[in-house]
Amino acid sequence: KNQVEQSPQSLIILEGKNCTLQCNYTVSPFSNLRWYKQDTGRGPVSLTIMTFSENTKSNGRYTATLDADTKQSSLHITASQLSDSASYICVVQGGRGTSYGKLTFGQGTILTVHP
Amino acid sequence: DGGITQSPKYLFRKEGQNVTLSCEQNLNHDAMYWYRQDPGQGLRLIYYSQIVNDFQKGDIAEGYSVSREKKESFPLTVTSAQKNPTAFYLCASSILIGTSNQPQHFGDGTRLSIL
């Protein structure tokens, strides 16, 4: 069964600190991996999209990495701000085959940034 | 501004009642989707549509129905057959299903509760 597992489930850090969120997946074949940020009571917003040939992609203070061999990704947040408090969702899109185009969502990591 | 509008933001359903959630997009996207989000779980696909007058069941379509009479609109009806409808419902759109590197754009959701 295609799955996406994220860790930790929740994380609390102080403002200005860095943090790293993890995502492991079993989706195969694989097309791309996405990270979304979801504020409480809002819809998810896309942060990065990486195909199997990309191993790092940045969006401001957010840097995502991908190891397609080990099926692992991470999202690193630098110099955290209070506005980074949100749920971060890892999403994997299947490649050609029965799962083509289908998105599999992780359960999310809830990040809380304290002043 | 281009985007996806979901309404209402909050909705209450009585026993035996059907309710309809609205989703409108002005992004000129062909594909539209409905997801259900429950606490601690990843988003689950209810229905999706690739083109006007065509739609397909997702992973949890039972108790739900949709229509796609216009490119811009993809309403979701939660019928009385859905015995556990309390959830956060998200509508999304994208250029094409299965297109790599193209994110799904999400609305801000409708929270449905049972009276």
HADDOCK unambig.tbl for C-alpha pairs under 7 A between the chains (distance, minus, plus):
assign (segid A and resid 31 and name CA) (segid B and resid 100 and name CA) 6.90 0.50 0.50
assign (segid A and resid 32 and name CA) (segid B and resid 100 and name CA) 6.83 0.50 0.50
assign (segid A and resid 42 and name CA) (segid B and resid 108 and name CA) 4.45 0.50 0.50
assign (segid A and resid 42 and name CA) (segid B and resid 109 and name CA) 6.38 0.50 0.50
assign (segid A and resid 43 and name CA) (segid B and resid 90 and name CA) 6.82 0.50 0.50
assign (segid A and resid 43 and name CA) (segid B and resid 106 and name CA) 5.41 0.50 0.50
assign (segid A and resid 43 and name CA) (segid B and resid 107 and name CA) 5.40 0.50 0.50
assign (segid A and resid 43 and name CA) (segid B and resid 108 and name CA) 4.25 0.50 0.50
assign (segid A and resid 43 and name CA) (segid B and resid 109 and name CA) 6.02 0.50 0.50
assign (segid A and resid 44 and name CA) (segid B and resid 106 and name CA) 6.09 0.50 0.50
assign (segid A and resid 46 and name CA) (segid B and resid 103 and name CA) 6.56 0.50 0.50
assign (segid A and resid 49 and name CA) (segid B and resid 101 and name CA) 6.03 0.50 0.50
assign (segid A and resid 100 and name CA) (segid B and resid 98 and name CA) 6.47 0.50 0.50
assign (segid A and resid 101 and name CA) (segid B and resid 97 and name CA) 6.04 0.50 0.50
assign (segid A and resid 101 and name CA) (segid B and resid 98 and name CA) 3.70 0.50 0.50
assign (segid A and resid 105 and name CA) (segid B and resid 42 and name CA) 4.99 0.50 0.50
assign (segid A and resid 105 and name CA) (segid B and resid 43 and name CA) 5.80 0.50 0.50
assign (segid A and resid 106 and name CA) (segid B and resid 42 and name CA) 4.97 0.50 0.50
assign (segid A and resid 107 and name CA) (segid B and resid 40 and name CA) 5.78 0.50 0.50
assign (segid A and resid 107 and name CA) (segid B and resid 41 and name CA) 4.61 0.50 0.50
assign (segid A and resid 107 and name CA) (segid B and resid 42 and name CA) 4.01 0.50 0.50
assign (segid A and resid 108 and name CA) (segid B and resid 42 and name CA) 6.96 0.50 0.50
